[in-house]
Amino acid sequence: MGINRVRKKRLAAASQHRRLFMEPLEARLCLATVPAFSSLPGANHTIFLDFDGHVTTGTTWNSAYGITSITSPPYDIDGDESTFNATELARIEAAWKWAAEDFSPFEVNVTTVDPGPAALSYSGPGDTQWGTRVVITDDTFANCGCGGHAYVGSFDDPQDEPVFVYNTSLKGVSEAITHEVGHALGLSHDGYSGGAYYWGHGSGATSWAPLMGASYNQNVTQWSKGEYYTANQTQDDLSIISSLTNGNGFGYRADVHGDTNGTATVLSPTGTSIAASGIIESTADVDVFTFTTGAGNVSIDIDPAATGPNLDIRADLYDSTGSLVATSNSASVLDASFNLTLAAGQYYLHVDGTGTGDPFSATPTGYTEYGSIGQYSISGTIVDPGSLPSLSINDVTVNEGDGSATFTVTLSGTVTDPVSVNYATGNGSAAAGSDYTSTSGLLTFVAAGTQTVTVSITDDSAAEGAETFVVNLSNAANATLSDGQGVGTI
């Protein structure tokens, strides 16, 4: 903590973040309050986007500038601070979406809802909820001529220590929000051999700049560790943001989609339409989905966030045997897509982040995979599997002393071709080796009916609560998976 207190004396001012031109005025809506948006309700840590004005007291800002109360007016582009017009409301929502995308891999809530000072300050050991306030306003006290400023490492300050953003355009506000919060989380500027701020490189959809540089003129803006030509800052942004020991207090979000074919999320169609969404939380994360289609044309789109995307998507499609069918990874766009004629059966869609170009070249292009993380959505159409039979597996509850748990795999429907499916156990709160014996194998059906999978249970005679493990079905041939996971409770 002592080190953090010293570091907070370093005021980070983005001096080249100039005020941008005002846009044409639009018809005013009668809204005097900011709409409520939250990216992760219930999270213990908060980034509060404060658009409706704030009075700052009792902070480092007050003592440093010798001002008892710093009054910051609401975000305003038309000279009327009493309400927000259509343009202002649209920018507020888009700026929230932009910041939410930048912080989507992390267990932190980006919100326009004021959680109160207690949720924005760290009171000491035992406190589990804190964060930072971002005041989007006019510069009424510092006269910094900058787009925003913040104290480095202030995220866990014992008082409601805000960061300030002074830009007005959507891009200016959005990039400055993340930049200044980055300082509060302990990050320094990303520069290059010729200056303190790197403005980025490239053109078009894959033009790039680091969020802790000057990222106003590029399409893809990402967290960085200095992986570009003549970078003078190799600070590992992601490691610092997600550290649980430096005062920030939050790590990465839990991964909700499996990383392997055996743990794939089932894309259950509505008619012939499939849809899903997710987040690539880290460079090590791959999200895997599975679907079953009839023979014919299959079209799938995987798109990054519509506002301020950080994720450049690579998608791979595999068949039920695990053989690669196709890859989508364009060097010039961020999305991925497939439009293929497929045989009937089960397929696996792998979604991953990727880089492009050569950012280390003397004429740099693109970016590495490092910062290619964030939100994505899946949409598409498949062919109705029609009369394919369906496979399911039940849940089982046993006592530890029973010795084994027997799961029933059921094949329902009309069987015209032999059906096969793999099965494999996986840990939940119960662990293979100490609570049960892992097992895997292949089941084959020539007619509708049932088969069983038996898992040995270990009786350790220890007093403990109920524990769970799973049996996953995968690689179904000539059948669909209506319920591909059985839960065992010991």
N, C-alpha and C positions, 0 to 999 in steps of 0.2 A: 504493500500500500504506500509505503514511503516513497518508493521509486515512482509510482504513479503520480503522487502529489507533485514531485519535482517536474515530471514530464508535462503536467498540465499547465505549467508556466509558459509553455511554448504555444503561442497563439498562432493558429494556422489560418491565414487569410488568403483567399484565392484572388489575388490582386488583379488578375487579368479577366475576371469574370464580369465583364462590363454590362451595365443595364441595357437591355435590348429594346427595340422600338415597340410601341404599343400597336395592337391590332385594331381594325375598325370596330366600332361599338355595335352591339346587337341589342335587340329588344330586351328590356329588363324583366326578369322573373321576380316575383314577390317572395324571395327567400332571404331571410336575414340570418339563417343558421347554416352551418356546413353540413351537407349530407353525411350520414354515418357509413363509413367503409372500414372493414377490418380484414386483414389477410389471414390471421391465425387467432381467432378468439379463444381465450382461455390460456394462452401462453403466459409464462411468468415474466417475460421481458417485453418491453414496449418501445416502439419508435412512434411517437405521437406527432402527427403533422398538424400544426396549429395555424390555421388560416384566418381565424377570426379576431386576432389581436391578443396581446398579452402584456402584463405588467411584471417586469422582472425585479425582484428584490432579494437581498441577502445572498447574492452569488459572487463569484469571482469577477464577473463583469462589473458589478456595482462598485466593488472595492478598487478594481483596476482603473476604472474611468472616473471614480469619485462622484458617482451619481447614485443617490439613495433609491430612486425608482426609475427604471427605464421603461417608458411607455411605447409599445410598438403597435401601430395601427393595423387593421385587418389587411389581408391581401386585396389589392384594388388596382384596376387598370382603367377605370372610367371616371374617377374623381368622386364617386358616391360610395362612402364606406358603410352606409347603413344597410345595404342589401347586396346580394351577388347577382350579376346579370348572367345571361345564358353562356357567354364566353367564359366568364370567371368560373361558373359551375362546371363547365366542361373541362377546363384546365385543372381544377381541383381534383376531379375524378381521375383524369388521365395521369396527373402527377402522382396520385396515390397508387395507381396501377403500375406506374414506372418504378417507384420505390419498392412496391411489393414484389415485383419481379426481381429486382437486384438482391433482395433479402429473402427470396422464396426458399433457398436451400436451408435456411437456418430456423431454429426454434425461437422465433421472435415475431411479435405481432406488429405490423405496420398499420396504423389506424388513424382515422380523423376524429375518433371519439376520445375526449379528455378522460383519462383514467384517474386523475387527481394527483396531487404532488407526491403522496406516499408511494405511488406506483412508479414514480419517475426519479426517486432518490434512494440511495442505499444507506440504511441506518446502521449497518454493521452485521456481525455474525448472527445468524438466525433469520435475517431478512432474505426472503426468496423472490421478491418482486421488485424490480427496478428497471430503469430505462432512461430515455432522453426525449426532450421536447425540441421539435424543429419549428422555430418561429419564422413563418414566411411573411415578410413585411417590408417596410421601408427602413433604411438606415437612419435612425433618429438620434444616434449618440456617438457612433465611432467615426463617421465620415471617412470610411476606409476606401471608398471608390472601388469596392470589390463586389463580387456576386454573393459572398457569404463568408462567415468565419466561425471558428470553433476552437475550444481548448482541447488539445490532444489528450486522450485518455480520460475524458470527463464522464464517460457513460455511467460509472459507478460513484459519482460524487455524492456526498451526504446531503446535498441540497438539490432542488430542481434547477439544474444548471443547463440552460438551453444552448442550442446552436442556432445560428441565424442565417437565413437565406434572403437575398435582396433582389434577385432576378424577377422578371415578370413574365417572359414568354414561357410557353409550355416546356420546351427543351431546356431553357435556362433554369427554370425552377426545378425540374425533375432531376437533371444531372447534379445541380448544386445540393439538393437534399441528400442524395446518397454520398456525395463527396464530403459534406460537412459531418454527416453521421459517421462516415469512415474515420474522420479525425477523432471524434468522440470515442470510437472503438479502438483507438491507438495507432491508426495508420498515418503515414507521412506521405508527402507528395511524390508522384512518379514523374521524374524528369528525364533528361537526356544530356548528352555531353554539351549541348549548346544552351541549356536553360533548365530552370527549376520545374517547368511544366511541359509534359509531352502532349502535343496536340493531335497525335495520331497519324495515320497513313492510309493509303488506299482510296478507293472510290466505289460508289454503288452500294449494293446490299451488304457486302462484306468489308466495307471500310471500317477501321477499328481505332479505338483509343482506350487507354486505361481510365477507370473511374476516378482514380486519385491523381490523374493528370488534368488536362483541360479537354474534356470530352464532348464539347458542344457541337462539333462539326462532323462527327462520324456516326454511322448507323449502328454499329455494334460496339457497345461500351461494356467492359468487363472488369472484374477484379483481376489483379495481375501480380506477378512476382518478377517483373523486369525482363520478360522474355520478348525483347524487341531490340532493334539495332540501336547501339550506343546508350542503352538504358543505364541510368546512374543510381537506381534504387531497386534492390533485389528483395525487398521486404515481402514475405509470403503473406499476402492479404488474407487468404482463406484460413490459414493456420491461426493467425492473430484474431480474426473475428470470432472463430469458433472455439477459442481456448477457454477452458473452464478454470484457469488459474490466474488470469490477468485482470480480473475484475469485470469482464463482460458478462460472464455467468451463463451463457447459452452455447449450445453446440449445434450440430446439424439436426434437421428434422428426421424423424423415423421414416425409413423407406417402406412405403406401403405396397410396392409391387416386387415380386420375386425377381431374382437375378439369374435364374436358370430355367430351363424348360420344365423341370420337375416341380418348380414353385411358381409357374406362370399364372398370371391373372386371366381368368376366362372372360373372353369378350362374348357375352350373351347377346345375340342379335334381337333387335326389335323389327320383326318382319325380316328384311334382308339388310337392315342397317346396323352397323356396329359403331360404338362410340366409347371413348374413355379419356381420361386425363391423368397427368402425373407430374412429378418433378424429378429431374436428374439432380440429386443433391451434391454429388462429388464426381471427380474424374473416374473414380472406381465404380460408380454406379451404372448398372445396365438394367433397364426395366423390361421385363419379358411378359408378353401376352400370348394367349392361344385362342384360336377359333377353328371351327369346323365348317367347311363349305361343300356345296355340291360342285359338280364339274361345270366350268365356264369362266366368265370374266369376273375378276375380283379387282376392285379399286379401293385403295387406302391412301389417305393423306395424313401426315404427321406434321403438325404446325407448331412453331414456337409461340410464345406469348405475342398477342397482337400489338401490345404497347411496350416499347423499350426492350425487345427480346435480347437475352444474353446467350441463349442456347442455339448453337449450330448443330443440327440433327443429322446423325447417321442412323439409318434403319436397315436391318437385315431380316430377311424372311427365310425360314427353314421349314422343311417338310417334317412329317411324323417320324422319320428315321434320323433326324438331326442333320440332314444334308442341306447345304446352302442352296436356296432357290434363286434369290436375287438380292442385290444391295442397292440402296439409294443414298447417294452422298455427293450432291452437286457441289462443285467448287465455287459457284457464283451466287447461290441462294442458301437460306438458312433452313428451309423446310425439306422434307423428304416425302416421296410418294411412290406408289406402285400402281400399275395398270396392267394386269397379267391375266392370261388364260391358264387356269389351274385345274389339275385333276381333283376329283372329290377326295376329301380327307381332312385331317387335322394339320394345322400349320402353327408356327411360332413366330411372333413378331418381336424382334429385339430393338429397343430404342436406346440410343447412346448419344453423348456429346462428342463433338469432334472439332478439330482445327482445320485451317486451310491456308494455302499460300506459304510464304517464307518470311516471317517477321524479322529474322536475323540478317537478311540481305541488306546491302548498302542502299538498295531501292526496295524497302520492305513492303510486303503485302500480307494481308491476313493476320493470323493469330494462332497460337498453340491451343491445345485442348484444355489447358489449365482453367481458364475462366468460362468455358463453354458448359455452363450448368444453368438450370432454371426450369420454367414451366413449359409444358407442351400439351397438345390435345390431339386425339386420334378420331378420325371419322372415315367412314367408308361403306361400301356395299359388297356383299358376298352373294353367292348363289344359295337359295334355299336348299338345305341338305335333304329336304323331302322326307322319304321314308327310312332314312338311316336309323338304326336302333340307337338307344341311349344307354350309357353306363353311369352308374352311381355307386357310392360307397357310404355306408352308414357310420354313425358315431357310436362309440362303445364306452361304457363306464365299468370298471372292475375294481376290486380290492387288491391291495399290494400283494396279499398272500395267495391270490388266485393262481398265480403262476404264468398266466398268459391272457392276452386279449385277442378275441377273434372278430375280425371285420368281415362283413358280407358285401361282396361286389355283385351288383345286379345288372344284367343286360335285359333291357325291355324293348319290345317292338318286333318287327319282322326281320329276320336274319336271312339274307340271301348270299352273303359272302362271309368267310371266317372273320371273326373279330378278335383283335388282340389289344392288350393294354399293359403298359408297365406300371409297377407300383414300387414305392420306396418310402421308408419312414423318415421323419424329420423331427428335430427337437422343437418343443415349445418351452414350457417351464420345466418339463422333465428332460433329462439328458441321456443320450445313448451311452451305454456302458455302465452307468451307475443306477439308472432307473428302469431301463428296458434295453433289449438287444436289437440293434438296427437290423433291418432286413430289406431286401429288394428282390424283384423278380418280374416274370412275365406271365400273364394269364391269357389263355386262348379259349374262345367260345366258338362252337359251330352251330349253336342254337340259343335261343333266349333262355335265361336261367340265372343261377347264382353260383359263385365260387367264393372261397374264403381265403383270407390272409391272416395268419396267426403270428402275433408278436409276443415274444417271451418277456415277462415282467420280472424285475429283480426286487426281491423282498429284503430291504436293508434294515428292517425292524426299527427304523428311526421314526420318532414322532414328527410328523410334518403335514402340511396342508395338502389339498388336492393339487396334483400336477398334471400337465397335459403334454401329449406329443401328437403327431399327425401321421397319417398314411396318405400320400399323394398319388393320384393316378395321372399318367401322362402318356403321350405318344399313342393315342387311340387310333387304330386302323379300322376303317369301315363302320365307325360308330361315333356318336357325339358324346361329350362329357356333360351330363346334366348336373352332376355333383361330383367334382373331382378330388375332394378332400374329406377324409374321415378323421374326426378328432377323438383321440383316446384319452380318457380321464382316469387317473389312478388315485 
